């Protein structure tokens, strides 16, 4: 199943902080493209804890956002699937709202970088992390009900953990690049809140 990562850990409501959501069209539940997008999420920014920079977590998104800001920032990849479509994109927060634009631009660059290609080693590592997360999610009764219910409601075949892992293993570099290219060329939406007065216009971000 597809899901978004956890909270950013940065409270954008106080102290001049800001948060931005940069979202594009994703893919429907149960589709190969949705699984490829979920793999991208694990490739660039998903860990067991949020991608909070200036701290202990190190992901591609975290490194990029950290390099574009001097204060605390967080950058996470979001992938949510529905019956007929989905949403894929970024959630970026900055303790200093004046830096939110630069952190978001850097994060967008990471996503676009996937459309240029990924190494077999990087892909294998992301697959292992995604399989582990999927198995862990389905190891609890509540997690199993949530994941299988989402597939059933979407009219998809309900997959076992082994079937899902096999589907993840079958994804190729070409599948991931194609999914990333579709995101990179789609028309995104930008939502901001907090002290985001310095956020660039949407057209300047793409």
Legacy VTK file of the C-alpha trace (Angstrom):
# vtk DataFile Version 3.0
C-alpha trace
ASCII
DATASET POLYDATA
POINTS 206 float
0.000 0.000 0.000
1.041 3.579 -0.378
1.253 6.002 2.441
2.792 9.298 3.357
5.662 9.566 5.766
5.337 10.897 9.294
5.249 14.424 10.625
8.176 16.652 9.889
9.115 17.293 13.508
9.347 21.022 12.843
6.489 23.164 14.127
5.883 25.606 11.316
3.204 27.484 13.246
5.601 29.268 15.574
8.838 31.196 15.455
8.597 32.286 11.837
8.574 28.762 10.422
6.817 27.641 7.256
5.668 24.511 5.506
5.075 23.784 1.839
3.316 20.939 0.059
4.302 20.430 -3.565
2.057 17.762 -5.079
1.579 16.196 -8.493
-0.761 13.524 -9.800
0.172 10.097 -8.503
-1.159 6.654 -9.387
-4.112 4.488 -8.330
-3.920 1.857 -5.605
-2.603 -1.495 -6.754
-1.033 -0.219 -9.963
2.550 -0.867 -10.989
3.106 2.875 -11.244
1.942 3.413 -7.651
4.443 0.827 -6.476
7.186 2.501 -8.535
6.344 5.839 -6.911
6.462 4.211 -3.491
9.885 2.863 -4.371
10.974 6.384 -5.301
9.790 7.527 -1.868
12.111 4.995 -0.264
14.868 5.840 -2.721
15.049 9.542 -1.927
13.534 10.238 1.428
11.807 7.611 3.491
13.292 6.282 6.707
11.845 4.939 9.915
11.966 8.511 11.207
11.217 11.785 9.406
13.865 13.299 7.165
14.823 16.007 9.636
18.092 17.601 8.672
20.699 19.218 10.885
20.307 16.065 12.952
20.900 12.348 12.697
18.737 11.371 9.713
20.438 11.274 6.329
18.483 10.858 3.086
18.830 12.449 -0.337
16.014 14.861 0.441
17.415 15.665 3.868
20.882 16.339 2.467
19.547 18.553 -0.314
17.305 20.603 1.952
20.037 20.928 4.552
22.453 22.273 1.977
19.983 24.974 0.985
19.276 26.293 4.492
21.141 27.343 7.595
18.356 26.590 10.061
16.423 23.427 10.844
14.571 22.023 7.843
12.750 18.819 6.979
11.947 17.336 3.596
9.808 14.254 3.044
8.329 12.444 0.078
4.575 11.840 -0.015
2.848 9.079 -1.979
-0.876 8.541 -1.466
-2.961 6.334 -3.720
-6.720 6.233 -4.222
-9.048 4.087 -6.306
-8.658 6.057 -9.539
-5.631 8.279 -8.979
-3.261 9.527 -6.326
-0.942 12.265 -5.095
2.828 12.272 -5.126
5.129 15.036 -4.017
6.952 16.733 -1.207
6.332 18.089 2.262
9.015 20.591 3.215
9.260 22.535 6.472
11.700 25.202 7.615
12.164 26.774 11.017
13.065 29.988 9.189
10.283 30.745 6.722
12.648 32.790 4.568
14.475 29.538 3.681
11.446 27.454 2.710
11.715 28.337 -0.983
15.357 27.309 -1.276
14.736 24.082 0.659
11.785 23.239 -1.583
13.729 23.994 -4.783
16.543 21.716 -3.648
14.066 18.954 -2.816
12.355 19.247 -6.194
15.784 18.843 -7.758
16.192 15.503 -5.996
12.915 14.184 -7.420
13.828 15.409 -10.892
17.203 13.747 -10.531
15.521 10.341 -10.347
14.060 10.959 -13.798
17.646 11.073 -15.078
18.365 7.611 -13.763
19.368 5.691 -10.633
22.048 3.112 -10.008
21.270 -0.570 -9.604
22.794 -0.431 -6.106
20.572 2.456 -5.041
17.525 0.712 -6.427
18.307 -2.535 -4.649
18.736 -0.723 -1.333
15.407 1.073 -1.762
13.696 -2.202 -2.639
15.001 -3.833 0.534
13.795 -0.926 2.679
10.382 -0.921 1.027
9.992 -4.689 1.413
10.942 -4.485 5.069
8.453 -1.672 5.663
5.714 -3.581 3.831
6.332 -6.769 5.802
6.426 -4.846 9.077
3.182 -3.053 8.257
1.421 -6.332 7.498
2.788 -8.051 10.588
0.161 -6.434 12.828
-3.569 -7.066 12.668
-4.386 -3.366 12.257
-1.753 -2.914 9.556
-2.925 -5.978 7.653
-6.547 -4.823 7.783
-5.598 -1.338 6.609
-3.520 -2.480 3.653
-5.797 -5.254 2.443
-8.917 -3.123 2.898
-7.423 -0.346 0.777
-6.713 -2.821 -2.020
-10.155 -4.415 -1.766
-11.960 -1.064 -1.769
-9.996 -0.038 -4.830
-11.127 -3.183 -6.614
-7.599 -4.606 -6.702
-6.531 -8.170 -5.942
-5.534 -8.435 -2.294
-1.848 -9.316 -2.273
-0.008 -11.315 0.333
3.247 -10.033 1.755
5.139 -12.455 -0.481
3.238 -11.285 -3.563
3.943 -7.660 -2.732
7.654 -8.334 -2.221
7.757 -10.143 -5.565
6.087 -7.159 -7.233
8.658 -4.837 -5.670
11.524 -7.057 -6.859
10.126 -7.007 -10.396
10.408 -3.213 -10.696
13.223 -2.059 -12.954
15.260 1.106 -13.242
13.198 1.901 -16.334
9.944 1.626 -14.344
11.236 4.029 -11.706
12.609 6.524 -14.225
9.350 6.480 -16.197
7.326 7.167 -13.045
9.671 9.996 -12.049
9.484 11.536 -15.533
5.692 11.526 -15.411
5.776 13.366 -12.084
8.396 15.820 -13.332
6.296 16.750 -16.373
2.907 16.927 -14.659
1.297 20.139 -13.434
1.862 20.401 -9.670
-0.019 22.298 -6.992
1.702 24.306 -4.284
0.222 24.852 -0.828
2.005 26.853 1.855
1.286 27.994 5.377
3.189 29.830 8.053
5.768 32.517 7.315
6.090 31.719 3.608
6.104 35.248 2.229
9.429 34.611 0.490
8.214 31.499 -1.326
8.946 31.739 -5.071
6.043 31.610 -7.500
5.049 28.118 -8.570
6.312 28.653 -12.115
9.713 29.577 -10.705
9.919 26.238 -8.939
9.403 24.198 -12.091
LINES 1 207
206 0 1 2 3 4 5 6 7 8 9 10 11 12 13 14 15 16 17 18 19 20 21 22 23 24 25 26 27 28 29 30 31 32 33 34 35 36 37 38 39 40 41 42 43 44 45 46 47 48 49 50 51 52 53 54 55 56 57 58 59 60 61 62 63 64 65 66 67 68 69 70 71 72 73 74 75 76 77 78 79 80 81 82 83 84 85 86 87 88 89 90 91 92 93 94 95 96 97 98 99 100 101 102 103 104 105 106 107 108 109 110 111 112 113 114 115 116 117 118 119 120 121 122 123 124 125 126 127 128 129 130 131 132 133 134 135 136 137 138 139 140 141 142 143 144 145 146 147 148 149 150 151 152 153 154 155 156 157 158 159 160 161 162 163 164 165 166 167 168 169 170 171 172 173 174 175 176 177 178 179 180 181 182 183 184 185 186 187 188 189 190 191 192 193 194 195 196 197 198 199 200 201 202 203 204 205
